[in-house]
Amino acid sequence: MSVVDLAPEAAAQAPVAFLNRFHKLGDDFFTQLAAQPLPDPHWVATSPACARLLGLPPDWAQRASLNALEVLSGNALWPGMRPLASVYSGHQFGVWAGQLGDGRAHLLGEIATPAGPMELQLKGSGLTPYSRMGDGRAVLRSSIREFMCSEAMAGLGIPTTRALCITGSALPVRRETMETAAIVTRVAPSFIRFGHFEHFAHHGQHDALKRLADFVIDHHLPACREAADPYAALLQAAATSTAEMIAQWQAVGFCHGVMNTDNMSILGLTIDYGPFGFLDGFDPHHICNHSDHQGRYAFDRQPAVAFWNLHALAQAMLPLLGNGNGNGNEHADAASEAALAAVEPYRTTFERAFRQRLAAKFGLRGERVGDLELIDTLMRLLASEQTDFTILFRRLADFDSRADADNAALRDMFRDRPAFDAWAARYRERLAHQGGEDDDAARRVRMRRVNPRVMLRNHLAEGAIRLATAGDFSEVARLLRVLEHPFDDPAHPTAQDDADAGFPPDWAQSIEVSCSS
């Protein structure tokens, strides 16, 4: 494979100006090469919301002058694009895996947008020097899942990479069975991961490690430059943004499924959607990834895993920490102390953010003695009965606090009705302390802003995938529109709206997702 055999520039105008700052880091960080062309591509789906984020015109995908279908299928380049695959390393399932890298992704370049500089990346675009015996391709099934979840998370307000579009092809790709190829165009301020730092630290390339840290500070976290130790400030910024992100995951019941250090964003973005899932019944120990045989990435372990990953990042950054004070052991001690101090705020940030989000989900204002016990009691009841997580909290917003109210729609979600009744009495008493202005109607509005009506449950994604496999992409587009506004009630509900927000069908329990998903 030639590293200079780049695809020709399209006979088309570029829709945006390219900045390409990552390229300036140098050859240690990437291999410059083109994507492998996707034969006879077709559109599968586009995200109008992501296009607006980038400042693209509404008809960008159809404009002949842009030739977007060919460009975003790896068959051509817009002027200014400089495709590359970056190198990184990482811990996978807690074990050092060595060099990894963009095995099936190509960074097309960085563009100027109304939201600031954004990188465009193709995923599923063919072999790179980091493919590790893989084929470098992605299949339609996994591409639809990543596309829809990227945009669903954005709709929920959770920090995430975005997805502009999917292109597909009849090109056969073998996974468990023979499937067809697809490419997702991903968007993010940066795709730099914890694993990028681990790579250069592991290879003793401390100059490159410093260049990487300086790049992140200068272009993404400039406030860190004003700190006494800018690199410790960078590490702390990663710790706090990761804590905020994980708190949001836990609050909506999102399971990532493969929280390897190479799948952790230095900017605290949710990245790399593979065997993800949203909880149906509330099972704190739920394992969404059927490749995770030990349950390392179970739902309730995600906060601890993120903290472990931050320690791996801290270990990688040790050569930069401590402000160069002392020599030998003195510097090592200073660096270790700086690293521990920088990641420690993860604990308090996560606990505060998660506590605040739970209080909002329960509609509680202010803090009162007994709130944590009140929340914990219901969460334990949910876990014991594996009550539907999303529907329970949506119905909780409609809780009638009058003494004679039966709240049947909520009560009927529990087998142990006396246990619910006892909890409801305590909840009613707690709400009474919130003041006359915070009546049920006001609380309902607040709670519906944080408790989504509809989520990208596996059975909804599976339904869209089955139709798309047969050549019908309409359900992907329809679901995308719904997931962009997950908190809103439809003005004129239909049977489909009820199904989207309803309990999963029995067959949903048989859906399995793994690292190939």
VEXDREN-2710 file (C-alpha; in Angstrom, 1 decimal):
% VEXDREN-2710
k/r/px/py/pz
1/MET/0.0/0.0/0.0
2/SER/1.5/3.3/-1.1
3/VAL/1.3/6.1/1.5
4/VAL/1.3/8.7/-1.2
5/ASP/-1.2/7.1/-3.6
6/LEU/-4.0/9.5/-2.6
7/ALA/-7.3/9.7/-4.4
8/PRO/-7.6/12.5/-6.9
9/GLU/-9.2/15.7/-5.9
10/ALA/-12.8/15.8/-7.0
11/ALA/-13.8/18.2/-9.8
12/ALA/-15.9/20.0/-7.2
13/GLN/-15.7/22.8/-4.9
14/ALA/-15.1/22.3/-1.2
15/PRO/-18.1/23.2/0.9
16/VAL/-15.9/24.5/3.7
17/ALA/-12.4/25.7/4.4
18/PHE/-9.9/23.1/5.6
19/LEU/-7.5/23.9/8.5
20/ASN/-5.8/20.5/9.1
21/ARG/-3.9/21.4/12.3
22/PHE/-3.4/17.8/13.3
23/HIS/-1.1/17.3/10.3
24/LYS/1.4/19.7/11.8
25/LEU/2.2/17.3/14.6
26/GLY/4.4/15.4/12.1
27/ASP/4.9/11.9/10.7
28/ASP/5.3/10.3/14.1
29/PHE/1.6/10.7/14.6
30/PHE/0.1/9.3/11.4
31/THR/0.4/7.7/8.0
32/GLN/-0.9/9.8/5.2
33/LEU/-2.9/7.7/2.8
34/ALA/-6.2/7.7/1.1
35/ALA/-9.3/5.7/1.9
36/GLN/-10.0/2.7/-0.3
37/PRO/-12.7/3.5/-2.8
38/LEU/-16.2/2.2/-2.1
39/PRO/-17.6/0.8/-5.3
40/ASP/-21.0/2.1/-6.6
41/PRO/-21.9/4.0/-3.4
42/HIS/-25.3/5.1/-2.5
43/TRP/-26.7/7.2/0.3
44/VAL/-28.1/5.4/3.3
45/ALA/-28.8/8.3/5.6
46/THR/-27.8/11.9/6.4
47/SER/-28.1/13.9/9.6
48/PRO/-29.6/17.4/9.1
49/ALA/-28.7/18.3/12.6
50/CYS/-25.0/17.5/12.1
51/ALA/-25.0/19.3/8.8
52/ARG/-26.4/22.4/10.5
53/LEU/-23.6/22.1/13.1
54/LEU/-21.0/22.2/10.3
55/GLY/-22.7/25.1/8.5
56/LEU/-23.5/23.0/5.4
57/PRO/-26.4/24.0/3.2
58/PRO/-29.6/21.9/3.5
59/ASP/-29.1/20.4/0.1
60/TRP/-25.4/19.6/0.6
61/ALA/-25.8/15.9/-0.2
62/GLN/-27.6/16.5/-3.5
63/ARG/-25.5/19.3/-4.9
64/ALA/-23.7/18.0/-7.9
65/SER/-21.0/20.6/-7.5
66/LEU/-20.0/19.1/-4.1
67/ASN/-19.9/15.5/-5.3
68/ALA/-20.4/14.6/-1.6
69/LEU/-21.4/11.0/-2.2
70/GLU/-18.1/10.1/-3.9
71/VAL/-16.0/12.2/-1.4
72/LEU/-17.6/10.7/1.7
73/SER/-17.3/7.2/0.2
74/GLY/-13.5/7.5/-0.1
75/ASN/-13.6/7.8/-3.9
76/ALA/-12.5/11.5/-4.3
77/LEU/-11.2/14.4/-2.3
78/TRP/-12.4/18.0/-1.8
79/PRO/-9.6/20.5/-2.3
80/GLY/-7.8/20.9/1.0
81/MET/-8.4/17.3/2.2
82/ARG/-5.3/15.5/3.4
83/PRO/-6.5/12.0/4.5
84/LEU/-4.5/10.1/7.1
85/ALA/-4.7/7.3/9.6
86/SER/-3.4/8.1/13.1
87/VAL/-1.4/5.8/15.4
88/TYR/-2.2/5.1/19.1
89/SER/-1.9/2.3/21.6
90/GLY/-4.0/1.3/24.5
91/HIS/-5.3/-1.1/27.2
92/GLN/-8.0/-3.4/26.0
93/PHE/-10.1/-5.1/28.6
94/GLY/-7.5/-4.0/31.2
95/VAL/-4.6/-5.6/29.3
96/TRP/-1.9/-3.7/27.5
97/ALA/-2.5/-4.3/23.8
98/GLY/0.4/-2.3/22.3
99/GLN/0.2/-0.4/19.1
100/LEU/-3.3/0.0/17.7
101/GLY/-4.3/3.0/15.6
102/ASP/-7.0/3.9/13.0
103/GLY/-7.4/0.4/11.6
104/ARG/-10.4/1.2/9.6
105/ALA/-10.7/5.0/9.8
106/HIS/-9.3/7.9/7.8
107/LEU/-9.2/11.5/9.0
108/LEU/-10.1/13.5/6.0
109/GLY/-9.1/16.9/7.5
110/GLU/-10.2/19.6/9.8
111/ILE/-12.7/22.3/8.8
112/ALA/-13.9/25.6/10.0
113/THR/-17.5/25.6/11.2
114/PRO/-19.9/27.9/13.1
115/ALA/-19.3/25.6/16.1
116/GLY/-15.5/25.9/15.8
117/PRO/-13.0/23.7/14.1
118/MET/-14.2/20.1/13.5
119/GLU/-12.5/17.0/12.1
120/LEU/-14.1/14.8/9.5
121/GLN/-13.3/11.1/9.7
122/LEU/-14.5/8.2/7.6
123/LYS/-15.0/4.9/9.5
124/GLY/-15.0/1.7/7.5
125/SER/-12.9/3.2/4.7
126/GLY/-10.4/0.4/4.2
127/LEU/-7.0/-0.9/5.2
128/THR/-4.4/1.2/6.9
129/PRO/-1.0/0.3/8.4
130/TYR/-2.8/-0.2/11.7
131/SER/-5.5/-2.7/10.6
132/ARG/-3.9/-5.6/12.5
133/MET/-5.0/-8.3/9.9
134/GLY/-8.5/-6.8/9.7
135/ASP/-10.2/-5.8/6.4
136/GLY/-10.6/-2.2/7.3
137/ARG/-14.2/-2.2/6.4
138/ALA/-17.4/-1.7/8.4
139/VAL/-20.8/-3.3/7.6
140/LEU/-24.2/-1.7/7.1
141/ARG/-25.4/-3.1/10.4
142/SER/-22.7/-1.6/12.6
143/SER/-22.6/1.7/10.7
144/ILE/-26.3/2.3/11.2
145/ARG/-25.9/1.6/14.9
146/GLU/-23.0/4.1/15.2
147/PHE/-24.8/6.7/13.1
148/MET/-28.0/6.6/15.0
149/CYS/-26.5/6.5/18.5
150/SER/-24.1/9.4/17.8
151/GLU/-27.0/11.6/16.9
152/ALA/-29.2/10.1/19.7
153/MET/-26.6/11.0/22.3
154/ALA/-26.4/14.5/20.9
155/GLY/-30.2/14.7/21.2
156/LEU/-29.9/13.7/24.8
157/GLY/-27.4/16.5/25.4
158/ILE/-24.5/14.0/26.1
159/PRO/-21.0/14.9/24.9
160/THR/-20.4/12.8/21.8
161/THR/-18.8/12.5/18.4
162/ARG/-21.3/13.2/15.7
163/ALA/-22.2/11.4/12.5
164/LEU/-22.9/13.3/9.3
165/CYS/-23.9/10.5/7.0
166/ILE/-23.7/6.9/6.0
167/THR/-22.9/5.7/2.5
168/GLY/-23.4/2.1/1.5
169/SER/-22.4/-0.3/-1.2
170/ALA/-23.1/-3.9/-2.4
171/LEU/-19.4/-4.7/-1.7
172/PRO/-19.5/-7.9/0.4
173/VAL/-17.8/-7.9/3.8
174/ARG/-17.6/-11.0/6.0
175/ARG/-18.3/-10.8/9.7
176/GLU/-20.2/-13.7/11.3
177/THR/-22.0/-13.9/8.0
178/MET/-21.6/-12.1/4.7
179/GLU/-22.8/-8.5/4.9
180/THR/-22.5/-5.4/2.8
181/ALA/-20.1/-2.5/3.3
182/ALA/-20.9/1.0/4.6
183/ILE/-18.9/4.1/5.7
184/VAL/-19.9/6.5/8.5
185/THR/-18.7/10.1/8.3
186/ARG/-17.9/11.0/11.9
187/VAL/-17.4/14.5/13.2
188/ALA/-15.6/15.8/16.4
189/PRO/-13.5/18.7/17.6
190/SER/-10.8/16.1/17.9
191/PHE/-10.4/12.3/17.8
192/ILE/-7.4/12.3/20.1
193/ARG/-7.7/9.5/22.7
194/PHE/-6.1/8.4/25.9
195/GLY/-4.3/5.9/23.7
196/HIS/-2.5/8.5/21.7
197/PHE/-0.7/9.6/24.9
198/GLU/-0.1/6.0/25.9
199/HIS/1.5/5.2/22.6
200/PHE/4.3/7.8/22.8
201/ALA/4.9/7.2/26.5
202/HIS/5.2/3.5/26.0
203/HIS/7.8/4.0/23.2
204/GLY/9.8/6.6/25.2
205/GLN/9.0/9.3/22.7
206/HIS/8.8/12.0/25.2
207/ASP/9.3/14.9/22.7
208/ALA/6.3/13.6/20.7
209/LEU/4.3/13.2/23.9
210/LYS/5.0/16.8/24.8
211/ARG/4.0/18.0/21.3
212/LEU/0.8/16.1/21.6
213/ALA/0.0/17.6/25.0
214/ASP/0.9/21.1/23.8
215/PHE/-1.4/20.6/20.7
216/VAL/-4.4/19.6/22.9
217/ILE/-3.8/22.5/25.2
218/ASP/-3.2/25.1/22.5
219/HIS/-6.1/24.1/20.3
220/HIS/-8.7/22.6/22.6
221/LEU/-8.0/23.5/26.3
222/PRO/-6.2/26.9/26.2
223/ALA/-7.1/27.7/29.8
224/CYS/-4.7/25.0/30.9
225/ARG/-1.8/27.1/29.6
226/GLU/-2.4/29.6/32.4
227/ALA/-2.0/27.0/35.2
228/ALA/1.2/26.5/37.2
229/ASP/1.6/23.1/35.6
230/PRO/-0.2/23.1/32.3
231/TYR/0.1/19.4/31.8
232/ALA/-1.4/18.6/35.1
233/ALA/-4.2/21.0/34.3
234/LEU/-4.7/19.1/31.0
235/LEU/-4.9/15.8/32.9
236/GLN/-7.4/17.3/35.4
237/ALA/-9.5/18.7/32.6
238/ALA/-9.7/15.2/31.1
239/ALA/-10.7/13.8/34.5
240/THR/-13.5/16.3/35.1
241/SER/-14.9/16.2/31.6
242/THR/-14.8/12.4/31.7
243/ALA/-16.6/12.4/35.1
244/GLU/-19.4/14.7/33.7
245/MET/-19.8/12.4/30.7
246/ILE/-20.0/9.2/32.7
247/ALA/-22.5/10.8/35.1
248/GLN/-24.7/11.5/32.1
249/TRP/-24.3/7.9/30.8
250/GLN/-25.4/6.5/34.1
251/ALA/-28.4/8.9/34.4
252/VAL/-29.9/7.7/31.1
253/GLY/-28.9/4.1/31.4
254/PHE/-26.3/4.1/28.6
255/CYS/-23.9/1.2/28.4
256/HIS/-20.8/1.7/26.2
257/GLY/-19.7/-1.9/26.2
258/VAL/-16.0/-1.5/25.3
259/MET/-14.3/1.2/27.5
260/ASN/-10.8/0.5/26.4
261/THR/-8.3/3.3/26.9
262/ASP/-8.2/3.7/23.1
263/ASN/-11.9/4.4/23.2
264/MET/-11.7/7.3/25.6
265/SER/-11.6/10.8/24.3
266/ILE/-9.2/13.3/25.7
267/LEU/-12.0/15.9/25.5
268/GLY/-14.6/13.8/27.4
269/LEU/-16.7/12.8/24.3
270/THR/-18.5/9.5/23.9
271/ILE/-16.5/7.9/21.1
272/ASP/-16.6/4.6/19.2
273/TYR/-20.1/3.1/19.3
274/GLY/-19.8/-0.6/19.0
275/PRO/-21.6/-3.0/21.3
276/PHE/-23.5/-0.2/23.1
277/GLY/-27.0/-0.5/24.6
278/PHE/-29.5/1.4/26.6
279/LEU/-31.1/-0.3/29.6
280/ASP/-34.5/-1.7/29.2
281/GLY/-35.2/-3.3/32.6
282/PHE/-33.0/-1.7/35.2
283/ASP/-30.2/-4.2/35.9
284/PRO/-27.2/-2.5/37.4
285/HIS/-25.0/-5.4/36.5
286/HIS/-26.1/-5.5/32.8
287/ILE/-23.4/-6.5/30.3
288/CYS/-24.3/-5.2/26.9
289/ASN/-21.3/-6.6/25.1
290/HIS/-21.4/-10.3/24.6
291/SER/-17.7/-10.3/24.0
292/ASP/-17.2/-9.1/27.5
293/HIS/-17.1/-12.5/29.2
294/GLN/-15.8/-11.2/32.5
295/GLY/-18.2/-8.3/32.8
296/ARG/-15.5/-5.7/33.0
297/TYR/-17.6/-3.1/31.3
298/ALA/-20.9/-3.9/33.0
299/PHE/-23.2/-0.9/33.5
300/ASP/-22.5/-0.3/37.2
301/ARG/-18.7/-0.7/36.6
302/GLN/-18.5/2.1/34.1
303/PRO/-17.6/4.9/36.6
304/ALA/-14.8/2.8/38.1
305/VAL/-13.5/1.8/34.7
306/ALA/-13.3/5.4/33.6
307/PHE/-11.3/6.2/36.8
308/TRP/-8.9/3.3/36.0
309/ASN/-8.5/4.6/32.4
310/LEU/-7.6/8.0/33.8
311/HIS/-4.9/6.5/35.9
312/ALA/-3.5/4.8/32.7
313/LEU/-3.6/8.3/31.1
314/ALA/-1.9/9.8/34.1
315/GLN/0.8/7.1/33.9
316/ALA/1.5/8.0/30.3
317/MET/1.8/11.7/31.2
318/LEU/4.2/11.2/34.0
319/PRO/7.2/12.4/31.9
320/LEU/5.5/15.8/31.5
321/LEU/4.4/16.3/35.1
322/GLY/6.1/17.8/38.1
323/ASN/7.4/20.9/36.4
324/GLY/10.8/19.3/36.0
325/ASN/11.5/19.8/39.7
326/GLY/14.4/17.8/41.2
327/ASN/16.3/14.9/39.6
328/GLY/15.7/11.2/39.5
329/ASN/13.6/9.9/42.3
330/GLU/12.7/13.5/43.4
331/HIS/11.2/14.2/40.0
332/ALA/9.4/10.9/39.9
333/ASP/7.8/11.5/43.2
334/ALA/6.8/15.0/42.2
335/ALA/5.3/13.7/38.9
336/SER/3.4/11.0/40.7
337/GLU/2.0/13.4/43.2
338/ALA/0.9/15.8/40.4
339/ALA/-0.7/12.9/38.5
340/LEU/-2.7/11.7/41.5
341/ALA/-3.8/15.2/42.4
342/ALA/-4.9/15.8/38.8
343/VAL/-7.1/12.7/38.5
344/GLU/-8.6/12.8/42.0
345/PRO/-11.2/15.4/41.1
346/TYR/-12.9/12.7/39.0
347/ARG/-14.4/11.2/42.2
348/THR/-16.0/14.4/43.5
349/THR/-17.0/15.6/40.1
350/PHE/-18.7/12.3/39.2
351/GLU/-20.5/12.1/42.6
352/ARG/-21.7/15.7/42.4
353/ALA/-22.8/15.4/38.8
354/PHE/-24.5/12.1/39.2
355/ARG/-26.3/13.2/42.4
356/GLN/-27.6/16.3/40.7
357/ARG/-28.8/14.4/37.7
358/LEU/-30.6/11.8/39.9
359/ALA/-32.3/14.6/41.9
360/ALA/-33.4/16.2/38.6
361/LYS/-34.8/12.8/37.4
362/PHE/-36.8/12.5/40.6
363/GLY/-38.0/16.1/40.4
364/LEU/-36.3/17.1/43.7
365/ARG/-35.4/20.7/44.3
366/GLY/-32.9/21.7/46.9
367/GLU/-31.2/19.1/49.1
368/ARG/-32.8/17.7/52.2
369/VAL/-31.8/15.0/54.7
370/GLY/-33.1/11.7/53.4
371/ASP/-33.0/12.5/49.7
372/LEU/-30.2/10.0/49.0
373/GLU/-32.1/7.3/50.9
374/LEU/-35.3/8.1/49.1
375/ILE/-33.6/7.8/45.7
376/ASP/-31.7/4.7/46.7
377/THR/-34.8/2.9/47.9
378/LEU/-36.6/3.2/44.6
379/MET/-33.4/2.3/42.6
380/ARG/-33.1/-0.9/44.7
381/LEU/-36.8/-1.7/44.0
382/LEU/-36.2/-1.1/40.3
383/ALA/-33.2/-3.4/40.3
384/SER/-35.0/-6.2/42.2
385/GLU/-37.8/-6.2/39.7
386/GLN/-35.8/-5.0/36.6
387/THR/-38.4/-2.4/36.0
388/ASP/-38.2/-0.6/32.7
389/PHE/-35.8/2.3/33.4
390/THR/-36.9/4.8/30.8
391/ILE/-40.6/4.3/31.1
392/LEU/-40.5/4.4/34.9
393/PHE/-39.0/7.8/35.1
394/ARG/-41.2/9.2/32.3
395/ARG/-44.2/8.0/34.3
396/LEU/-42.7/9.3/37.5
397/ALA/-43.0/12.8/36.0
398/ASP/-46.8/12.3/36.0
399/PHE/-46.9/11.4/39.7
400/ASP/-50.0/12.9/41.4
401/SER/-49.0/14.1/44.8
402/ARG/-52.5/14.4/46.2
403/ALA/-53.1/12.1/49.2
404/ASP/-55.9/10.2/47.6
405/ALA/-54.2/9.7/44.2
406/ASP/-53.5/6.0/43.2
407/ASN/-50.9/6.7/40.4
408/ALA/-52.0/3.4/38.9
409/ALA/-49.9/3.7/35.7
410/LEU/-46.8/4.0/37.8
411/ARG/-47.9/1.6/40.5
412/ASP/-48.7/-1.2/38.0
413/MET/-45.0/-1.3/36.9
414/PHE/-44.2/-3.1/40.2
415/ARG/-45.1/-6.6/41.4
416/ASP/-44.4/-5.6/45.0
417/ARG/-47.1/-2.9/45.2
418/PRO/-46.9/-2.5/49.0
419/ALA/-43.2/-1.6/48.6
420/PHE/-44.1/1.0/46.0
421/ASP/-46.9/2.4/48.1
422/ALA/-44.6/2.8/51.0
423/TRP/-42.1/4.6/48.8
424/ALA/-44.8/6.7/47.2
425/ALA/-45.9/8.0/50.6
426/ARG/-42.4/9.1/51.4
427/TYR/-42.0/10.7/47.9
428/ARG/-45.3/12.5/48.3
429/GLU/-44.1/13.9/51.7
430/ARG/-40.8/15.0/50.2
431/LEU/-42.6/16.9/47.3
432/ALA/-44.7/18.7/49.8
433/HIS/-41.6/20.4/51.1
434/GLN/-40.8/22.0/47.8
435/GLY/-43.1/24.9/48.2
436/GLY/-46.5/25.9/46.8
437/GLU/-45.0/27.3/43.6
438/ASP/-43.6/24.0/42.6
439/ASP/-46.8/22.2/42.0
440/ASP/-47.3/18.9/40.1
441/ALA/-47.6/20.7/36.8
442/ALA/-44.4/22.6/37.2
443/ARG/-42.5/19.5/38.4
444/ARG/-43.9/17.5/35.4
445/VAL/-42.4/20.0/33.0
446/ARG/-39.0/19.9/34.7
447/MET/-38.9/16.2/34.9
448/ARG/-39.9/15.7/31.2
449/ARG/-36.9/17.8/30.2
450/VAL/-34.5/15.3/31.8
451/ASN/-36.4/12.0/31.5
452/PRO/-36.6/11.1/27.8
453/ARG/-39.7/9.7/26.2
454/VAL/-37.9/7.6/23.7
455/MET/-34.4/6.0/23.5
456/LEU/-32.4/4.1/20.9
457/ARG/-33.3/0.8/22.3
458/ASN/-31.8/-2.3/20.6
459/HIS/-35.1/-3.4/19.2
460/LEU/-35.7/-0.1/17.5
461/ALA/-32.2/-0.1/16.0
462/GLU/-32.7/-3.7/14.9
463/GLY/-35.9/-2.9/13.1
464/ALA/-34.3/-0.1/11.2
465/ILE/-31.3/-2.4/10.3
466/ARG/-33.5/-5.2/9.0
467/LEU/-35.3/-2.9/6.7
468/ALA/-32.1/-1.2/5.6
469/THR/-30.6/-4.6/4.8
470/ALA/-33.5/-5.2/2.4
471/GLY/-32.8/-1.8/0.8
472/ASP/-35.4/0.3/2.7
473/PHE/-33.6/3.2/4.5
474/SER/-36.8/5.0/5.5
475/GLU/-36.9/3.7/9.1
476/VAL/-33.3/5.0/9.7
477/ALA/-34.4/8.4/8.6
478/ARG/-37.6/8.3/10.6
479/LEU/-36.0/7.1/13.8
480/LEU/-33.3/9.8/13.4
481/ARG/-35.9/12.5/13.4
482/VAL/-37.5/11.0/16.6
483/LEU/-34.2/10.7/18.4
484/GLU/-33.2/14.3/17.7
485/HIS/-36.0/15.3/20.1
486/PRO/-36.1/12.5/22.7
487/PHE/-37.8/14.5/25.4
488/ASP/-40.7/15.8/23.4
489/ASP/-44.2/14.5/23.3
490/PRO/-45.6/14.3/19.7
491/ALA/-48.3/16.9/19.0
492/HIS/-50.6/14.2/17.5
493/PRO/-49.5/10.8/18.8
494/THR/-49.8/7.8/16.5
495/ALA/-49.5/4.1/17.0
496/GLN/-45.9/4.4/15.9
497/ASP/-45.1/7.0/18.5
498/ASP/-46.6/4.7/21.1
499/ALA/-44.4/1.9/19.9
500/ASP/-41.3/4.0/19.9
501/ALA/-41.8/4.9/23.6
502/GLY/-43.4/1.6/24.6
503/PHE/-42.0/-1.5/26.3
504/PRO/-39.7/-3.6/24.2
505/PRO/-41.1/-6.7/22.6
506/ASP/-40.3/-10.1/23.9
507/TRP/-38.0/-10.9/21.0
508/ALA/-35.7/-7.9/22.0
509/GLN/-34.3/-10.1/24.8
510/SER/-32.6/-12.3/22.2
511/ILE/-30.7/-9.5/20.6
512/GLU/-26.9/-9.8/21.1
513/VAL/-24.3/-7.2/20.3
514/SER/-20.6/-7.8/20.4
515/CYS/-17.4/-6.1/19.4
516/SER/-18.3/-6.9/15.7
517/SER/-21.5/-4.9/16.1
END
